[in-house]
């Protein structure tokens, strides 16, 4: 069931997403060689709770941390650990969620650790831009989910990249995951229409090689099957009568 949000409810979601935005900025500021992903998780947890919010991911279906930290070929859901230390030249994806007054915010960023290769930087840039290509394609009451997915897919694939099929974006509101599923691929003219009052998390997950992925034995971490790097970029958006608002920017 699609839950349409009022302007006052969107305002509450905006507050939660601003905490997510600022948490991501803090993580990026502290991204450097030698940083422990355990310490980065603690940094994010402390900031989110200092804002009277709750980390969305902590204990969500048993997830053991407050944020997801995914390195290099880890697409999403990487678990922070004292043993996972960032190294020069790696790329790292942070996925952050926060609950404030019962409303969720959700966003993700991929950044380089120190000096990274031109190929990795291009992957990060294209992944981010594919999100904006998708958002710019949305017209309330006109655009279908297939149109949105196709816009993201066709842009990313034009660079020879893979678009992960087994993981998708989602509706969001009082629950982290609401209807509808929001794929980063699709067929134009297919799927439900996107309309005013919908709030969705759009999150391209783009790979340097195959779009196929593997789940690791920890039950959470998803890696590219060919172990080539992947990037992740996400924002929560609201579709309004006045256009699209990106709540986590």
VOBA-1610 file (N, C-alpha, C; in pm, whole numbers, padded with zeros to 5 digits, always signed):
BEGIN
Unk+00084-00120+00000Unk+00000+00000+00000Unk+00088+00125+00000Unk+00058+00218-00088Unk+00132+00343-00097Unk+00075+00442+00004Unk+00160+00496+00090Unk+00117+00592+00191Unk+00151+00733+00146Unk+00049+00812+00119Unk+00069+00951+00075Unk+00090+01039+00198Unk+00189+01126+00192Unk+00225+01210+00305Unk+00170+01352+00286Unk+00128+01411+00397Unk+00086+01551+00396Unk+00209+01641+00402Unk+00189+01770+00380Unk+00301+01864+00386Unk+00361+01868+00526Unk+00280+01854+00629Unk+00334+01854+00766Unk+00414+01727+00794Unk+00370+01616+00739Unk+00446+01492+00755Unk+00578+01497+00679Unk+00577+01555+00562Unk+00701+01572+00486Unk+00796+01664+00563Unk+00742+01764+00631Unk+00826+01852+00711Unk+00896+01775+00822Unk+00826+01678+00884Unk+00889+01594+00986Unk+00997+01506+00925Unk+00972+01453+00807Unk+01073+01371+00739Unk+01194+01455+00701Unk+01171+01579+00668Unk+01282+01668+00634Unk+01379+01681+00752Unk+01325+01691+00872Unk+01409+01704+00992Unk+01495+01579+01011Unk+01434+01462+00994Unk+01509+01337+01009Unk+01618+01327+00904Unk+01586+01368+00782Unk+01684+01360+00674Unk+01796+01460+00689Unk+01770+01572+00753Unk+01878+01668+00777Unk+01980+01611+00875Unk+01933+01531+00971Unk+02025+01462+01062Unk+02109+01361+00984Unk+02046+01288+00893Unk+02118+01193+00809Unk+02222+01267+00725Unk+02182+01375+00662Unk+02274+01456+00580Unk+02396+01498+00661Unk+02373+01548+00781Unk+02485+01599+00862Unk+02572+01485+00915Unk+02512+01370+00939Unk+02590+01253+00980Unk+02683+01209+00868Unk+02632+01207+00746Unk+02716+01171+00631Unk+02831+01270+00614Unk+02803+01397+00631Unk+02910+01498+00620Unk+03018+01475+00725Unk+02977+01438+00845Unk+03072+01409+00953Unk+03156+01286+00919Unk+03093+01183+00867Unk+03167+01063+00828Unk+03268+01092+00718Unk+03225+01169+00618Unk+03315+01202+00508Unk+03435+01282+00558Unk+03409+01372+00651Unk+03518+01453+00710Unk+03622+01364+00778Unk+03579+01253+00835Unk+03669+01165+00910Unk+03715+01045+00828Unk+03688+01046+00698Unk+03733+00936+00612Unk+03879+00959+00575Unk+03965+00874+00624Unk+04109+00887+00597Unk+04176+00751+00617Unk+04289+00729+00555Unk+04360+00603+00576Unk+04387+00580+00725Unk+04365+00459+00770Unk+04387+00424+00910Unk+04263+00436+00997Unk+04157+00494+00943Unk+04034+00507+01022Unk+03967+00370+01037Unk+03923+00342+01156Unk+03852+00217+01183Unk+03704+00235+01152Unk+03647+00140+01080Unk+03504+00150+01051Unk+03422+00135+01180Unk+03476+00069+01280Unk+03411+00061+01411Unk+03400+00200+01472Unk+03510+00277+01465Unk+03509+00413+01521Unk+03418+00506+01441Unk+03413+00486+01310Unk+03323+00567+01227Unk+03177+00537+01262Unk+03147+00413+01287Unk+03012+00376+01329Unk+02978+00443+01462Unk+03071+00440+01554Unk+03047+00503+01685Unk+03028+00654+01671Unk+03107+00716+01584Unk+03095+00860+01557Unk+02955+00893+01507Unk+02907+00813+01412Unk+02774+00835+01357Unk+02666+00812+01463Unk+02680+00705+01538Unk+02582+00673+01642Unk+02571+00787+01743Unk+02687+00836+01788Unk+02688+00942+01889Unk+02625+01070+01835Unk+02650+01100+01708Unk+02591+01221+01652Unk+02440+01207+01638Unk+02395+01096+01584Unk+02251+01077+01564Unk+02177+01086+01698Unk+02229+01017+01799Unk+02161+01018+01929Unk+02170+01155+01996Unk+02276+01231+01968Unk+02287+01366+02024Unk+02180+01459+01969Unk+02121+01423+01856Unk+02015+01502+01794Unk+01875+01450+01834Unk+01873+01369+01940Unk+01748+01311+01990Unk+01681+01220+01887Unk+01762+01161+01802Unk+01713+01068+01701Unk+01765+00928+01732Unk+01714+00831+01658Unk+01751+00691+01676Unk+01812+00641+01546Unk+01927+00573+01550Unk+01982+00513+01427Unk+01885+00408+01372Unk+01841+00428+01248Unk+01739+00339+01189Unk+01788+00196+01176Unk+01916+00178+01149Unk+01965+00045+01113Unk+01997-00042+01233Unk+02025+00019+01348Unk+02069-00058+01464Unk+01959-00155+01507Unk+01992-00285+01500Unk+01900-00394+01535Unk+01785-00410+01436Unk+01792-00344+01322Unk+01688-00361+01220Unk+01702-00500+01160Unk+01605-00586+01186Unk+01613-00727+01147Unk+01744-00791+01193Unk+01797-00740+01303Unk+01918-00796+01361Unk+02049-00733+01315Unk+02043-00626+01233Unk+02168-00564+01189Unk+02242-00509+01312Unk+02374-00539+01325Unk+02443-00513+01451Unk+02509-00376+01465Unk+02484-00282+01375Unk+02552-00153+01381Unk+02454-00040+01349Unk+02500+00082+01369Unk+02414+00199+01348Unk+02419+00249+01205Unk+02524+00216+01131Unk+02536+00253+00990Unk+02593+00135+00913Unk+02577+00139+00782Unk+02643+00042+00694Unk+02768+00106+00636Unk+02879+00034+00641Unk+03005+00083+00585Unk+03056-00024+00489Unk+03052+00006+00360Unk+03084-00093+00256Unk+03207-00047+00178Unk+03307-00132+00170Unk+03437-00094+00114Unk+03464-00168-00017Unk+03506-00092-00119Unk+03549-00145-00248Unk+03439-00230-00314Unk+03453-00362-00316Unk+03357-00447-00386Unk+03232-00476-00304Unk+03227-00426-00181Unk+03106-00438-00101Unk+03005-00336-00152Unk+02892-00384-00199Unk+02792-00295-00259Unk+02715-00222-00149Unk+02661-00298-00055Unk+02583-00242+00055Unk+02591-00333+00177Unk+02543-00280+00291Unk+02521-00355+00414Unk+02650-00405+00479Unk+02762-00340+00447Unk+02886-00376+00514Unk+02878-00347+00663Unk+02927-00440+00744Unk+02920-00428+00890Unk+03049-00365+00942Unk+03040-00254+01017Unk+03161-00195+01076Unk+03229-00292+01172Unk+03362-00281+01179Unk+03439-00373+01262Unk+03571-00309+01302Unk+03619-00346+01420Unk+03751-00299+01463Unk+03860-00348+01369Unk+03834-00461+01301Unk+03934-00518+01210Unk+03929-00455+01071Unk+03823-00384+01041Unk+03808-00324+00909Unk+03862-00181+00914Unk+03985-00164+00866Unk+04054-00036+00871Unk+04065+00018+00728Unk+04029+00143+00709Unk+04033+00202+00576Unk+04177+00220+00529Unk+04199+00189+00400Unk+04332+00198+00342Unk+04334+00299+00227Unk+04448+00362+00209Unk+04466+00456+00098Unk+04426+00390-00035Unk+04347+00463-00113Unk+04309+00415-00245Unk+04177+00339-00249Unk+04123+00302-00133Unk+03994+00235-00131Unk+03881+00335-00155Unk+03763+00281-00187Unk+03642+00363-00184Unk+03549+00304-00080Unk+03474+00390-00013Unk+03389+00347+00097Unk+03250+00409+00082Unk+03148+00326+00099Unk+03009+00372+00093Unk+02951+00374+00234Unk+02893+00487+00269Unk+02823+00501+00397Unk+02673+00507+00369Unk+02597+00424+00438Unk+02451+00427+00430Unk+02401+00458+00572Unk+02324+00565+00583Unk+02284+00616+00715Unk+02132+00634+00719Unk+02073+00594+00830Unk+01931+00619+00853Unk+01910+00673+00993Unk+01809+00759+01009Unk+01777+00814+01140Unk+01626+00826+01154Unk+01578+00801+01276Unk+01436+00816+01308Unk+01422+00933+01404Unk+01339+01029+01368Unk+01311+01143+01453Unk+01159+01161+01463Unk+01110+01157+01586Unk+00966+01172+01609Unk+00883+01074+01526Unk+00940+00953+01510Unk+00867+00848+01440Unk+00881+00848+01289Unk+00960+00940+01233Unk+00976+00950+01088Unk+01120+00920+01049Unk+01136+00849+00936Unk+01268+00804+00893Unk+01332+00897+00790Unk+01464+00905+00797Unk+01546+00961+00690Unk+01646+00857+00646Unk+01689+00862+00520Unk+01778+00758+00466Unk+01856+00816+00350Unk+01988+00801+00352Unk+02073+00848+00242Unk+02206+00775+00245Unk+02277+00777+00133Unk+02407+00710+00123Unk+02501+00790+00033Unk+02629+00777+00060Unk+02733+00841-00020Unk+02851+00745-00034Unk+02922+00754-00147Unk+03047+00683-00166Unk+03158+00785-00186Unk+03269+00766-00115Unk+03382+00859-00123Unk+03512+00781-00129Unk+03617+00849-00171Unk+03748+00787-00175Unk+03821+00802-00043Unk+03910+00706-00017Unk+03997+00712+00101Unk+04133+00761+00054Unk+04167+00885+00086Unk+04292+00941+00037Unk+04288+00956-00115Unk+04400+00928-00178Unk+04411+00938-00323Unk+04360+00810-00387Unk+04261+00823-00476Unk+04204+00705-00542Unk+04228+00715-00692Unk+04207+00604-00762Unk+04231+00600-00905Unk+04125+00682-00979Unk+04161+00724-01099Unk+04067+00798-01184Unk+03946+00711-01216Unk+03967+00581-01234Unk+03856+00490-01264Unk+03757+00485-01149Unk+03807+00478-01027Unk+03717+00474-00911Unk+03643+00607-00894Unk+03713+00717-00916Unk+03646+00847-00904Unk+03536+00861-01008Unk+03561+00812-01127Unk+03459+00817-01232Unk+03337+00734-01193Unk+03359+00617-01136Unk+03248+00533-01091Unk+03164+00607-00986Unk+03230+00671-00891Unk+03159+00746-00788Unk+03078+00859-00850Unk+03140+00932-00942Unk+03073+01047-01004Unk+02953+01005-01088Unk+02968+00899-01166Unk+02859+00852-01251Unk+02743+00800-01165Unk+02776+00731-01056Unk+02672+00681-00967Unk+02591+00795-00909Unk+02659+00899-00862Unk+02589+01016-00809Unk+02504+01083-00917Unk+02562+01101-01034Unk+02489+01170-01140Unk+02369+01088-01187Unk+02379+00956-01181Unk+02267+00873-01223Unk+02145+00897-01134Unk+02170+00925-01007Unk+02059+00962-00917Unk+01990+01088-00968Unk+02067+01191-01002Unk+02007+01317-01045Unk+01940+01305-01181Unk+01996+01222-01269Unk+01930+01194-01396Unk+01792+01134-01369Unk+01787+01041-01275Unk+01659+00980-01240Unk+01562+01080-01182Unk+01607+01159-01084Unk+01519+01258-01020Unk+01467+01359-01122Unk+01554+01402-01211Unk+01513+01502-01310Unk+01412+01447-01411Unk+01396+01316-01415Unk+01301+01255-01507Unk+01159+01252-01450Unk+01145+01282-01320Unk+01016+01263-01253Unk+00924+01383-01276Unk+00805+01352-01323Unk+00697+01450-01333Unk+00575+01387-01266Unk+00526+01451-01160Unk+00417+01396-01081Unk+00297+01361-01168Unk+00247+01240-01150Unk+00130+01195-01222Unk+00156+01148-01363Unk+00279+01163-01408Unk+00315+01126-01546Unk+00418+01013-01546Unk+00527+01033-01469Unk+00638+00938-01469Unk+00599+00809-01398Unk+00635+00698-01459Unk+00614+00567-01399Unk+00746+00516-01341Unk+00735+00417-01254Unk+00856+00360-01195Unk+00951+00308-01303Unk+00897+00251-01409Unk+00981+00202-01518Unk+01056+00314-01588Unk+00994+00432-01597Unk+01061+00547-01657Unk+01179+00592-01571Unk+01155+00597-01439Unk+01261+00637-01346Unk+01377+00539-01351Unk+01344+00410-01341Unk+01449+00308-01344Unk+01527+00310-01474Unk+01456+00328-01585Unk+01523+00330-01715Unk+01617+00449-01727Unk+01577+00565-01673Unk+01664+00684-01679Unk+01796+00657-01607Unk+01788+00596-01489Unk+01910+00564-01412Unk+01992+00459-01485Unk+01927+00352-01526Unk+01996+00240-01591Unk+02066+00283-01719Unk+01995+00355-01805Unk+02053+00389-01934Unk+02171+00483-01919Unk+02165+00572-01820Unk+02278+00662-01797Unk+02400+00583-01748Unk+02382+00499-01646Unk+02494+00424-01591Unk+02553+00327-01693Unk+02465+00259-01766Unk+02514+00160-01862Unk+02583+00225-01981Unk+02556+00352-02007Unk+02624+00420-02117Unk+02774+00434-02091Unk+02814+00416-01965Unk+02956+00420-01929Unk+03014+00279-01917Unk+02935+00178-01950Unk+02981+00040-01942Unk+02971-00020-01804Unk+02897+00046-01714Unk+02886-00003-01577Unk+02768-00099-01562Unk+02773-00178-01455Unk+02663-00266-01421Unk+02566-00198-01325Unk+02438-00230-01336Unk+02335-00178-01247Unk+02278-00296-01168Unk+02298-00295-01038Unk+02256-00408-00954Unk+02105-00426-00963Unk+02061-00549-00984Unk+01919-00580-00999Unk+01857-00635-00871Unk+01937-00696-00786Unk+01882-00768-00671Unk+01855-00679-00550Unk+01893-00552-00559Unk+01871-00455-00452Unk+01811-00330-00514Unk+01712-00272-00447Unk+01640-00159-00505Unk+01612-00054-00399Unk+01568+00064-00445Unk+01520+00166-00354Unk+01381+00131-00303Unk+01320+00227-00231Unk+01197+00192-00159Unk+01122+00317-00115Unk+00993+00295-00089Unk+00918+00397-00020Unk+00969+00411+00123Unk+00942+00526+00185Unk+00992+00551+00320Unk+00899+00650+00389Unk+00888+00639+00520Unk+00803+00729+00597Unk+00811+00694+00744Unk+00701+00643+00798Unk+00705+00595+00937Unk+00777+00461+00947Unk+00795+00395+00835Unk+00874+00273+00827Unk+00994+00299+00736Unk+01104+00230+00766Unk+01221+00243+00680Unk+01191+00198+00538Unk+01125+00085+00527Unk+01091+00032+00395Unk+00939+00024+00380Unk+00886+00105+00291Unk+00745+00104+00257Unk+00731+00074+00108Unk+00609+00050+00065Unk+00583+00041-00079Unk+00599+00180-00140Unk+00644+00187-00267Unk+00675+00078-00358Unk+00824+00047-00357Unk+00861-00068-00415Unk+01000-00089-00451Unk+01036+00006-00565Unk+01160+00056-00562Unk+01203+00156-00660Unk+01331+00106-00729Unk+01316+00026-00835Unk+01435-00029-00903Unk+01516+00080-00975Unk+01644+00051-00991Unk+01733+00139-01067Unk+01744+00095-01212Unk+01647+00020-01258Unk+01640-00030-01395Unk+01492-00043-01430Unk+01462-00047-01556Unk+01321-00062-01590Unk+01292-00041-01737Unk+01165-00056-01770Unk+01115-00037-01906Unk+01025+00085-01908Unk+01052+00181-01997Unk+00967+00300-02003Unk+00820+00264-02020Unk+00734+00338-01951Unk+00591+00317-01962Unk+00536+00206-01874Unk+00623+00138-01800Unk+00579+00029-01713Unk+00579+00074-01566Unk+00497+00008-01487Unk+00495+00035-01344Unk+00399+00145-01305Unk+00382+00162-01174Unk+00288+00260-01122Unk+00338+00402-01148Unk+00244+00495-01152Unk+00280+00636-01169Unk+00323+00695-01034Unk+00421+00784-01040Unk+00468+00855-00922Unk+00385+00982-00906Unk+00331+01003-00785Unk+00238+01114-00767Unk+00271+01196-00643Unk+00214+01313-00637Unk+00238+01406-00527Unk+00203+01342-00393Unk+00289+01365-00294Unk+00271+01309-00162Unk+00348+01182-00138Unk+00407+01125-00243Unk+00490+01006-00226Unk+00628+01046-00178Unk+00684+00966-00087Unk+00821+00985-00041Unk+00896+00855-00067Unk+01005+00864-00141Unk+01080+00744-00180Unk+01230+00768-00164Unk+01300+00659-00140Unk+01446+00660-00136Unk+01497+00603-00268Unk+01563+00685-00345Unk+01621+00643-00473Unk+01769+00619-00448Unk+01819+00499-00483Unk+01956+00466-00444Unk+02027+00381-00550Unk+02079+00443-00653Unk+02157+00367-00751Unk+02273+00293-00686Unk+02287+00167-00720Unk+02402+00084-00680Unk+02467+00037-00809Unk+02581+00093-00839Unk+02643+00080-00970Unk+02780+00013-00954Unk+02813-00077-01046Unk+02936-00154-01036Unk+03028-00127-01155Unk+03157-00149-01133Unk+03254-00132-01239Unk+03254-00250-01337Unk+03190-00359-01296Unk+03186-00478-01381Unk+03046-00535-01389Unk+03033-00660-01347Unk+02904-00728-01354Unk+02804-00669-01256Unk+02675-00679-01291Unk+02571-00636-01198Unk+02537-00747-01098Unk+02593-00866-01115Unk+02562-00978-01028Unk+02634-00965-00894Unk+02566-01009-00788Unk+02620-00992-00652Unk+02611-01122-00574Unk+02688-01128-00466Unk+02685-01239-00372Unk+02658-01186-00232Unk+02582-01265-00153Unk+02565-01236-00011Unk+02671-01314+00067Unk+02740-01247+00158Unk+02844-01315+00237Unk+02782-01392+00353Unk+02866-01471+00419Unk+02818-01559+00524Unk+02767-01484+00648Unk+02801-01354+00661Unk+02750-01280+00776Unk+02600-01249+00763Unk+02544-01281+00645Unk+02402-01262+00626Unk+02361-01122+00584Unk+02459-01032+00575Unk+02428-00893+00543Unk+02507-00839+00424Unk+02639-00854+00430Unk+02726-00787+00333Unk+02702-00841+00192Unk+02682-00750+00098Unk+02661-00785-00043Unk+02783-00738-00123Unk+02845-00830-00197Unk+02963-00797-00277Unk+02935-00823-00425Unk+03006-00751-00509Unk+02999-00781-00652Unk+03058-00920-00675Unk+02996-00994-00766Unk+03041-01131-00790Unk+03182-01135-00848Unk+03218-01035-00929Unk+03353-01032-00987Unk+03451-00958-00898Unk+03402-00910-00783Unk+03483-00841-00682Unk+03544-00710-00733Unk+03483-00653-00836Unk+03522-00520-00881Unk+03449-00416-00797Unk+03498-00292-00792Unk+03438-00191-00704Unk+03294-00159-00739Unk+03221-00114-00637Unk+03083-00069-00653Unk+03067+00063-00579Unk+02971+00144-00624Unk+02940+00271-00559Unk+02790+00279-00533Unk+02754+00360-00435Unk+02615+00370-00387Unk+02588+00517-00357Unk+02478+00568-00411Unk+02438+00706-00383Unk+02288+00708-00362Unk+02243+00769-00251Unk+02101+00764-00215Unk+02058+00894-00151Unk+01935+00933-00182Unk+01867+01039-00109Unk+01721+01002-00094Unk+01658+01054+00010Unk+01514+01047+00025Unk+01453+01170-00043Unk+01354+01147-00127Unk+01289+01259-00195Unk+01140+01260-00163Unk+01083+01379-00176Unk+00937+01396-00167Unk+00888+01451-00299Unk+00783+01391-00351Unk+00719+01441-00472Unk+00605+01533-00428Unk+00611+01659-00467Unk+00514+01756-00421Unk+00446+01823-00541Unk+00343+01902-00512Unk+00275+01975-00619Unk+00366+02078-00684Unk+00473+02114-00612Unk+00567+02215-00662Unk+00694+02154-00721Unk+00695+02022-00734Unk+00812+01956-00791Unk+00873+01858-00692Unk+01000+01826-00713Unk+01071+01727-00633Unk+01155+01799-00528Unk+01143+01754-00403Unk+01232+01804-00298Unk+01321+01690-00251Unk+01451+01712-00255Unk+01546+01614-00204Unk+01566+01644-00057Unk+01509+01559+00029Unk+01502+01591+00171Unk+01637+01576+00242Unk+01727+01496+00187Unk+01855+01468+00254Unk+01971+01546+00191Unk+01941+01656+00121Unk+02046+01745+00076Unk+02032+01878+00147
//
